[in-house]
Amino acid sequence: MAKKVQRRAASRRKLQLLRTLTNSKSVRRRSIILNVLLHFHKLKVKLEEIQREYQNLMAIRNEYFNLLKHIQIPKEVKVEKLGEDQFVVKVRCNRGGDKLVSIVEAFEELGLNVVRARVCCNHFFAMEAIVVPQDQQATKTKDVTQAILKAIDKQGGERILVT
């Protein structure tokens, strides 16, 4: 007899839990179970909708990355004088090859030391650097620009945009 009462109490607790999870107002056992099944079906439909949306977003992302692979970015080299003896060098071009090594070698040939640099090559090569002459020799922005363009041209021909 006690086991029967315990089972009945456990059953009531479980039904009450199902009522609260599904926000059901029903009191009858059959109605609560039907509300639970309806709730499960709605959750399944929402999950399928989220999966479809995720697949669409992944397809868009993959298409975007494929387009990025085929975009030709024109070379852009910008050299600005910063103070009397510092230059800010900004370079942007297609990635590939050893562009960073070629540019650093060009800096060495001109007698320039890199004080600070930031390089990114996720979808294209981009570099921003602050360089200073090793000696107090007069270096012109035009000379630095030409040396960098020459270094990039070692890696392959591209369209050029010099500013």
Secondary structure, DSSP 8 states (H G I E B T S, - for coil): -HHHHHHHHHHHHHHHHHHHHHT----SHHHHHHHHHHHHHHHHHHHHHHHHHHHHHHHHHHHHHHHHHH----EEEEEEEETTTEEEEEEEE---SSHHHHHHHHHHHHTEEEEEEEEE-SSSEEEEEEEEESSS----HHHHHHHHHHHHHTT----EEE-
